[in-house]
């Protein structure tokens, strides 16, 4: 996923649109047209060589390079601002630009572009860029290994993939649970099978851990996590948001019982 700036397209249009208004009936001194040619040349260089659109907008690509080449033939060979630019050169630039504009607009018109709508009360930018912000800030220092899945859960929710959101959400919760297990059992050996139910059983047998936390984990596992392992089960958007609420509650309680990452052995 690459974030793009919508203002870039607007600025690009501002920089190259003057090519369509070039006067091509007579020869014109370079000083009168240097600035629009220079601005268009700079914009086209960036678009065709360095932008994220370079490999995606294809049908306009050859025309774009043709247009850029024609502009450079003028700007690179004129030595004096008073030197006239031949009208046929300006005509060629103007007509190529007209063709280029049609091709570029056609490409932009069918380019897959989407607006990501807010989900629940969550900020879209936070979901896409910092999904872990859904959870307490202490998760960064106490269970940094959970950050990847929390980030992916946020992206999945933003992009209307609630089942994927649930998958990453439960992976993150289990990462926190493993650290919680180490904390309350004094660094005991992990169970061979590492899922929520097995950890709960191990802590209850040892009579360790806060029973409120264990009960909340048990409920989360039975309501959301366990059904999700079956291939025919999917989460709705509302179910994914509900799972986030439950997971955040129990993760907050587990984090409160843990020392910071650097204090763990």
N, C-alpha and C positions, 0 to 999 in steps of 0.2 A: 504494500500500500504506500503510495506516494501522495503527500498532500500538495495540492497545486494552489496557486494564487489566481483567483478569477480576474483580478485587476490586470494580470499580465496580458490577457487577451485584449482587454480594452486599450492598454498602452500600446500593444502591437498594432492595433488598428489605427491608432493616432499617428504612429510613426510611418506606416506605409501607405495610408490612404492618400496623402498628397501626390503620390505618383499618378493617380488617376486624373489629376487636374493639371498636369504638365502642359504647357503651351508648345505645340509641335508644328506650328505653321511656318515659323521662321527660325533661323539660328538665334540662340540666346546666350548672352555672356554667362560664364560659369558662376560669377558671383550671385546671379539672380536665382540660381537653382541648386547651388552647392548644398545648402542646409537640408532641404528635403531629400536630396540624393544621399547625403551622408547619414542622416537619421534612418532612412530605409535600409541602407547597406548594413548599418550596425544591427538593426533589428532582425534582418534576415539572417545574418551571420549567426546570431544567438539562437534563433529559432531552428535553423537547419543543422547546427553543429552541437549546441550545448543544452537544448531544452529537452524535457521529458517527452515532448510531442514529436521529436525528430523521427523516431522509429514507428510511431503510431499513425501519423497522417501521411498516407503513402501516395495517393494519386496526385497530390499537389507537389510531390517532392521534386520531380524533374523540372516542372515549371518554375519552382522556387529557385533552383540552382541556375536555370536559364536567366531568370530575372536578375539574380545577384550578379551573374557574369556580365550582363549588359550594363549594369550600373557601374561595376568596377572598371569596365573598359573606358568609361567616361571619367570617373574620378581619379584613376591612376595615370591618365595620360595628359591631363590638363595641367599645365605648369603655371598659368597666370589667371587671376580672377577675371581679367578682361578678355581672355581667349573665348571665342564663341564655341558653343556646342552645336553640332549640326542638327538640323531639324529631323533628319531621318533617324538619328540615334534616339532622340527624344520620342519620336513616334514609335519606335521599336520597344522602348521601355514602357511606354504607356499602354500599348496593345498587349504586351506580355503580362503586364500587371492586371489588366482586365480579365484575361484568361486565368491567371493565377488566383485572383479573388474569387471567381466562380468555383474553381476547384477546391479552394480552401474552405469556403462556406459550405460546400457540399459535404466535405469531410467532417467538419465540425457539427453539421446537422445530424449525422448518423453516428457520431462518436459516442460510445457508451458512457453516459454521465448520469450520476445519481445524487440526490439530496438525501442525506441521512437524517431521518426524523428522530426527535427525542424519544426516549423509551422511559415510560413511567416518569419519575421526577429526576432522572439522572441527566446530567449535563453531557451533551454529545461529545464535546472535545475531551472531557475527562475519560469517557468510555473508550474513545479511540486511541488516546495517547497515554493515559495513566490510569488504567483500569483498577490498579491497586488502591486508588483513592477511595474506592467504595468501602474499604476496610480501614481499621485504625492505623494511624501512621506508624505505630510501633512494630507493625509487621515487617517493615523494611529492615529494622535492626535485629529483630528477634528471629524471624524466619525468612531471610532473604530468598531462600530457594522457592518460596511460594509466589514470588513476584511475577515470574513468567506466566504462570497459569492464571493469575489474577488479571494480568494484562490481556491475555487471550480471551478470558471470559468477558471482559469489558467490550472488546472488539466484536465478539460473537453476538453479544446482546445488541450492540449498535447496528449491526448488519442483519438483524432479524434472523439469527440462527440460535434460537433458544436452547435447542438440544446440545449444541456445541458449547454454549455458555454453561449449561449444567455440568457437562463433562469436565471442563477446565475448573469450574468452581469446586467440584468435589475433589479433584486432584489437589487443589490448593488447600482445601480444608484438611485433607489427609496429611499434607506436608506439615501443617500446624499441629495436627494431632500427634504425629511422630515426635515432634519436639516437646509437646506437652507430656507425652509418655516418659521421655527421658527425664524431664523435670520432676514429675511426681514419683517416679520409681527409683530415683537416684542413679540414673544411667544404666538401668537394667537392659539386658539383651532384648532386641526387638523380636516379636513373634515371627515365625517363619512365613506365615501368610499375613500380608500387611494390608488389611482393610479395616474399616471402621468397626465392624462387629467383633472381629478378633481382638483388636486393641481394647475394646470395651470389656470383653470377657476377661482378658488378662488383668486389667486394672481392678475389676470387681473381685476377682479371685484373690488378689493381693490386698484388697480393701484400701485401695489408694485412689486418689483423685476426688474431685468434688462431684458428689452424686447429681447435683443439678446440671453440671456440665455433661456428665455421662448420659443423663436422661435426654438432654437436648440433642446430643450427638446421635443417640439411639433413634429419636424421632426424625431427625434429618435423614438418617440412613434409610429408615423404613418408608418415609413418605416420598423421598425424592431420589436418593442415591441408588438403592437396590432396584427399583423399577427401571432405572435408566440403563442398567446393564443388559436388558433384554432388547433384542434387535427390533422388535415390533412396537417398542415404547418410545414416544417422542414427547418433548416438553412444549407446552404452549408458551407464548411470551409472558402471560400472567404467572404461569407456574415457575418460569425461570426467575422472574422478579421476586416471587414469594420465596424461592430457594435462596436467593441472595440475602434476603432479610433474615432467614433462619441461620444461614451460614455465618453471616456477620455477627449475629448475637452470640453464637457459641464460640466463634473464633475470638471475639473480644474477651470473653471470659477466660479462654485458654491463655491468651497473650498476657492477661493480667497476672497469671500465676507464674510466668516465666521471667528469668533474668534476661538481660540483654545478651545478644549473640556472643560478644567477646567474653562474657562470664561463664559460658557453657563449656563443659569439658567434653 
